[in-house]
Amino acid sequence: MVGAALAAALTVLTPTPESPAALMQALNAALLAGDSATLTLESWCARRRLADPARVVAVRAPGVAQPPPQAVRDRLQVSPDEPVAYRRVRLTCGGHVLSEADNWYVPARLSLSMNQTLDTTDTSFGRVILPLGPHRINLGVEWLWAGSGAPPASGEGLFRHRTLVEDAAGRPLAYVQETYLGAAVAPAL
């Protein structure tokens, strides 16, 4: 009897790997609850021991420009002639590409130094705008993997978020479309 109780206790205490589907659901929930995808991904990377230190870097796609669709301009509440900048990045932690993001943002609502940082470095948008007290409004989640069968390869999509990022005063700063990739739920090395 004691042996069975001990075995049951050890089973509860012995960590078992989480399934990719459970990890995907947990990551989605964390992102939806957080105000910064960057900080959420860094926390995720640290907890899963994907890199040490767990630091998210935005690797920019050079030379890519995409004008904002009218629906994006409407969400950003900009006039037809107000400039909207575009930045396509791959958010990485260590050697893992966790997401790919298309980010349309309003340069006039950021400081000059913030715009320079976004134009010239691999610092993530979320980290750059932290002084503005940003929060995210989820506009939709699209599931790219049903959560059954073999999980997607590291560069394939799990799910996609469409998000509006506002400053502390509720002013729209950016519209972001983020595709989270299989590397985020792959076994830690």
C-alpha atoms as a printed R data frame, in Angstrom:
    type eleno elety resid chain resno      x      y       z
1   ATOM     1    CA   MET     A     1  0.000  0.000   0.000
2   ATOM     2    CA   VAL     A     2  2.779  2.438   0.933
3   ATOM     3    CA   GLY     A     3  4.688  1.454  -2.195
4   ATOM     4    CA   ALA     A     4  1.695  2.288  -4.405
5   ATOM     5    CA   ALA     A     5  1.205  5.642  -2.677
6   ATOM     6    CA   LEU     A     6  4.904  6.446  -3.060
7   ATOM     7    CA   ALA     A     7  4.825  5.476  -6.742
8   ATOM     8    CA   ALA     A     8  1.754  7.674  -7.285
9   ATOM     9    CA   ALA     A     9  3.451 10.604  -5.531
10  ATOM    10    CA   LEU     A    10  6.599 10.181  -7.601
11  ATOM    11    CA   THR     A    11  4.507 10.072 -10.776
12  ATOM    12    CA   VAL     A    12  2.923 13.401  -9.846
13  ATOM    13    CA   LEU     A    13  6.304 14.933  -8.992
14  ATOM    14    CA   THR     A    14  8.123 13.620 -12.065
15  ATOM    15    CA   PRO     A    15  7.928 16.201 -14.827
16  ATOM    16    CA   THR     A    16  6.645 14.940 -18.138
17  ATOM    17    CA   PRO     A    17  7.096 16.772 -21.389
18  ATOM    18    CA   GLU     A    18  4.076 18.824 -22.357
19  ATOM    19    CA   SER     A    19  2.510 18.027 -25.663
20  ATOM    20    CA   PRO     A    20  3.049 20.498 -28.503
21  ATOM    21    CA   ALA     A    21 -0.716 21.152 -28.546
22  ATOM    22    CA   ALA     A    22 -0.741 22.039 -24.821
23  ATOM    23    CA   LEU     A    23  2.303 24.260 -25.298
24  ATOM    24    CA   MET     A    24  0.632 25.999 -28.236
25  ATOM    25    CA   GLN     A    25 -2.480 26.697 -26.147
26  ATOM    26    CA   ALA     A    26 -0.350 27.964 -23.244
27  ATOM    27    CA   LEU     A    27  1.666 30.285 -25.498
28  ATOM    28    CA   ASN     A    28 -1.489 31.650 -27.108
29  ATOM    29    CA   ALA     A    29 -3.040 32.309 -23.684
30  ATOM    30    CA   ALA     A    30  0.124 34.037 -22.433
31  ATOM    31    CA   LEU     A    31  0.271 36.270 -25.509
32  ATOM    32    CA   LEU     A    32 -3.402 37.191 -25.221
33  ATOM    33    CA   ALA     A    33 -2.930 38.075 -21.543
34  ATOM    34    CA   GLY     A    34  0.252 40.125 -22.042
35  ATOM    35    CA   ASP     A    35  0.800 43.731 -23.038
36  ATOM    36    CA   SER     A    36  4.003 42.979 -24.942
37  ATOM    37    CA   ALA     A    37  4.647 40.048 -27.288
38  ATOM    38    CA   THR     A    38  8.378 40.670 -26.840
39  ATOM    39    CA   LEU     A    39  8.272 40.339 -23.049
40  ATOM    40    CA   THR     A    40  5.907 37.370 -23.248
41  ATOM    41    CA   LEU     A    41  8.214 35.594 -25.704
42  ATOM    42    CA   GLU     A    42 11.253 36.308 -23.527
43  ATOM    43    CA   SER     A    43  9.485 34.807 -20.525
44  ATOM    44    CA   TRP     A    44  8.432 31.822 -22.661
45  ATOM    45    CA   CYS     A    45 11.971 31.376 -23.937
46  ATOM    46    CA   ALA     A    46 13.368 31.465 -20.383
47  ATOM    47    CA   ARG     A    47 10.797 29.019 -18.975
48  ATOM    48    CA   ARG     A    48 11.385 26.588 -21.825
49  ATOM    49    CA   ARG     A    49 15.167 27.112 -21.629
50  ATOM    50    CA   LEU     A    50 15.444 27.908 -25.318
51  ATOM    51    CA   ALA     A    51 18.311 30.360 -24.729
52  ATOM    52    CA   ASP     A    52 20.398 31.755 -21.905
53  ATOM    53    CA   PRO     A    53 19.997 34.634 -21.619
54  ATOM    54    CA   ALA     A    54 16.449 34.665 -22.969
55  ATOM    55    CA   ARG     A    55 16.525 37.782 -25.134
56  ATOM    56    CA   VAL     A    56 14.223 38.373 -28.093
57  ATOM    57    CA   VAL     A    57 15.749 40.060 -31.131
58  ATOM    58    CA   ALA     A    58 13.805 41.354 -34.139
59  ATOM    59    CA   VAL     A    59 15.687 40.297 -37.261
60  ATOM    60    CA   ARG     A    60 14.464 42.721 -39.908
61  ATOM    61    CA   ALA     A    61 13.668 41.686 -43.454
62  ATOM    62    CA   PRO     A    62 15.694 44.227 -45.457
63  ATOM    63    CA   GLY     A    63 14.150 46.147 -48.311
64  ATOM    64    CA   VAL     A    64 10.637 44.921 -47.657
65  ATOM    65    CA   ALA     A    65  7.945 47.591 -47.869
66  ATOM    66    CA   GLN     A    66  4.239 47.046 -47.854
67  ATOM    67    CA   PRO     A    67  1.704 49.867 -47.873
68  ATOM    68    CA   PRO     A    68 -1.022 49.479 -45.261
69  ATOM    69    CA   PRO     A    69 -4.380 48.196 -46.477
70  ATOM    70    CA   GLN     A    70 -7.240 50.623 -45.874
71  ATOM    71    CA   ALA     A    71 -8.509 48.446 -42.993
72  ATOM    72    CA   VAL     A    72 -5.152 48.914 -41.247
73  ATOM    73    CA   ARG     A    73 -5.227 52.683 -41.786
74  ATOM    74    CA   ASP     A    74 -8.746 52.723 -40.328
75  ATOM    75    CA   ARG     A    75 -7.626 50.774 -37.235
76  ATOM    76    CA   LEU     A    76 -4.690 53.148 -36.782
77  ATOM    77    CA   GLN     A    77 -7.019 56.152 -37.114
78  ATOM    78    CA   VAL     A    78 -4.766 58.004 -39.534
79  ATOM    79    CA   SER     A    79 -5.682 60.451 -42.264
80  ATOM    80    CA   PRO     A    80 -5.208 59.392 -45.910
81  ATOM    81    CA   ASP     A    81 -1.967 61.380 -46.196
82  ATOM    82    CA   GLU     A    82 -0.458 60.544 -42.782
83  ATOM    83    CA   PRO     A    83  2.646 58.337 -43.115
84  ATOM    84    CA   VAL     A    84  2.452 54.759 -41.858
85  ATOM    85    CA   ALA     A    85  5.745 52.870 -41.613
86  ATOM    86    CA   TYR     A    86  6.161 49.133 -42.188
87  ATOM    87    CA   ARG     A    87  8.560 46.698 -40.605
88  ATOM    88    CA   ARG     A    88  8.713 42.931 -41.209
89  ATOM    89    CA   VAL     A    89 10.687 40.985 -38.627
90  ATOM    90    CA   ARG     A    90 11.423 37.510 -37.359
91  ATOM    91    CA   LEU     A    91 11.411 37.456 -33.559
92  ATOM    92    CA   THR     A    92 14.202 35.165 -32.435
93  ATOM    93    CA   CYS     A    93 15.446 33.896 -29.101
94  ATOM    94    CA   GLY     A    94 18.817 32.204 -29.268
95  ATOM    95    CA   GLY     A    95 18.765 30.292 -32.531
96  ATOM    96    CA   HIS     A    96 14.979 29.831 -32.479
97  ATOM    97    CA   VAL     A    97 12.676 31.843 -34.748
98  ATOM    98    CA   LEU     A    98  9.536 32.083 -32.614
99  ATOM    99    CA   SER     A    99  7.424 34.320 -34.836
100 ATOM   100    CA   GLU     A   100  7.268 36.381 -37.990
101 ATOM   101    CA   ALA     A   101  5.544 39.740 -37.766
102 ATOM   102    CA   ASP     A   102  4.236 42.388 -40.144
103 ATOM   103    CA   ASN     A   103  4.059 45.685 -38.278
104 ATOM   104    CA   TRP     A   104  2.456 48.879 -39.579
105 ATOM   105    CA   TYR     A   105  3.027 51.791 -37.200
106 ATOM   106    CA   VAL     A   106  2.503 55.539 -37.022
107 ATOM   107    CA   PRO     A   107  5.924 57.234 -36.802
108 ATOM   108    CA   ALA     A   108  4.390 60.574 -35.738
109 ATOM   109    CA   ARG     A   109  3.172 58.940 -32.516
110 ATOM   110    CA   LEU     A   110  6.670 57.811 -31.534
111 ATOM   111    CA   SER     A   111  9.655 59.875 -30.457
112 ATOM   112    CA   LEU     A   112 12.480 60.641 -32.875
113 ATOM   113    CA   SER     A   113 14.805 58.288 -30.983
114 ATOM   114    CA   MET     A   114 12.213 55.488 -31.109
115 ATOM   115    CA   ASN     A   115 11.900 55.896 -34.882
116 ATOM   116    CA   GLN     A   116 15.681 55.911 -35.293
117 ATOM   117    CA   THR     A   117 15.982 52.734 -33.225
118 ATOM   118    CA   LEU     A   118 13.316 50.997 -35.317
119 ATOM   119    CA   ASP     A   119 14.993 52.140 -38.553
120 ATOM   120    CA   THR     A   120 18.540 51.176 -37.647
121 ATOM   121    CA   THR     A   121 18.536 48.261 -35.172
122 ATOM   122    CA   ASP     A   122 17.130 44.813 -34.511
123 ATOM   123    CA   THR     A   123 15.394 45.981 -31.354
124 ATOM   124    CA   SER     A   124 11.815 44.745 -31.255
125 ATOM   125    CA   PHE     A   125  8.950 47.207 -31.616
126 ATOM   126    CA   GLY     A   126  7.579 46.138 -28.234
127 ATOM   127    CA   ARG     A   127 10.841 46.924 -26.466
128 ATOM   128    CA   VAL     A   128 11.215 50.282 -28.229
129 ATOM   129    CA   ILE     A   129  7.755 51.506 -27.225
130 ATOM   130    CA   LEU     A   130  7.830 50.298 -23.589
131 ATOM   131    CA   PRO     A   131  8.117 53.910 -22.295
132 ATOM   132    CA   LEU     A   132  4.691 54.636 -23.852
133 ATOM   133    CA   GLY     A   133  2.938 52.084 -21.601
134 ATOM   134    CA   PRO     A   134  1.590 49.984 -24.483
135 ATOM   135    CA   HIS     A   135 -1.185 47.453 -24.334
136 ATOM   136    CA   ARG     A   136 -2.420 45.031 -26.961
137 ATOM   137    CA   ILE     A   137 -5.955 44.571 -28.221
138 ATOM   138    CA   ASN     A   138 -6.463 41.190 -29.840
139 ATOM   139    CA   LEU     A   139 -8.429 41.478 -33.078
140 ATOM   140    CA   GLY     A   140 -8.364 37.792 -33.930
141 ATOM   141    CA   VAL     A   141 -6.617 34.453 -33.676
142 ATOM   142    CA   GLU     A   142 -6.293 32.167 -36.689
143 ATOM   143    CA   TRP     A   143 -5.313 28.569 -35.930
144 ATOM   144    CA   LEU     A   144 -2.875 27.221 -38.506
145 ATOM   145    CA   TRP     A   145 -2.424 23.852 -36.771
146 ATOM   146    CA   ALA     A   146 -5.367 21.950 -35.302
147 ATOM   147    CA   GLY     A   147 -3.270 20.577 -32.442
148 ATOM   148    CA   SER     A   148 -3.481 16.950 -33.523
149 ATOM   149    CA   GLY     A   149 -1.125 14.818 -35.519
150 ATOM   150    CA   ALA     A   150  2.496 15.751 -35.989
151 ATOM   151    CA   PRO     A   151  3.290 19.303 -34.881
152 ATOM   152    CA   PRO     A   152  4.473 21.791 -37.478
153 ATOM   153    CA   ALA     A   153  8.170 21.975 -38.254
154 ATOM   154    CA   SER     A   154 10.073 24.780 -36.563
155 ATOM   155    CA   GLY     A   155  9.485 27.262 -39.418
156 ATOM   156    CA   GLU     A   156  5.816 26.421 -39.981
157 ATOM   157    CA   GLY     A   157  2.885 28.290 -38.448
158 ATOM   158    CA   LEU     A   158  0.999 27.331 -35.291
159 ATOM   159    CA   PHE     A   159 -1.359 30.299 -35.081
160 ATOM   160    CA   ARG     A   160 -1.611 33.925 -36.162
161 ATOM   161    CA   HIS     A   161 -2.633 36.976 -34.149
162 ATOM   162    CA   ARG     A   162 -3.950 40.250 -35.499
163 ATOM   163    CA   THR     A   163 -3.355 42.911 -32.863
164 ATOM   164    CA   LEU     A   164 -3.776 46.633 -32.353
165 ATOM   165    CA   VAL     A   165 -1.133 48.181 -30.083
166 ATOM   166    CA   GLU     A   166 -2.159 51.316 -28.210
167 ATOM   167    CA   ASP     A   167 -0.269 53.653 -25.900
168 ATOM   168    CA   ALA     A   168 -1.320 54.265 -22.284
169 ATOM   169    CA   ALA     A   169 -3.771 56.969 -23.449
170 ATOM   170    CA   GLY     A   170 -5.499 54.576 -25.884
171 ATOM   171    CA   ARG     A   171 -3.947 56.074 -29.029
172 ATOM   172    CA   PRO     A   172 -3.289 53.447 -31.730
173 ATOM   173    CA   LEU     A   173  0.436 53.024 -32.354
174 ATOM   174    CA   ALA     A   174  0.610 49.906 -34.519
175 ATOM   175    CA   TYR     A   175 -1.293 47.164 -36.251
176 ATOM   176    CA   VAL     A   176  0.584 43.871 -36.101
177 ATOM   177    CA   GLN     A   177  0.035 40.518 -37.730
178 ATOM   178    CA   GLU     A   178  2.136 37.875 -35.966
179 ATOM   179    CA   THR     A   179  2.557 34.261 -37.029
180 ATOM   180    CA   TYR     A   180  3.870 32.058 -34.228
181 ATOM   181    CA   LEU     A   181  5.999 29.165 -35.420
182 ATOM   182    CA   GLY     A   182  6.616 25.539 -34.532
183 ATOM   183    CA   ALA     A   183  9.982 26.395 -32.966
184 ATOM   184    CA   ALA     A   184  8.071 27.888 -30.033
185 ATOM   185    CA   VAL     A   185  6.773 24.450 -29.025
186 ATOM   186    CA   ALA     A   186  9.673 22.289 -30.157
187 ATOM   187    CA   PRO     A   187 11.478 20.342 -27.429
188 ATOM   188    CA   ALA     A   188 14.045 22.450 -25.592
189 ATOM   189    CA   LEU     A   189 17.660 21.535 -26.295
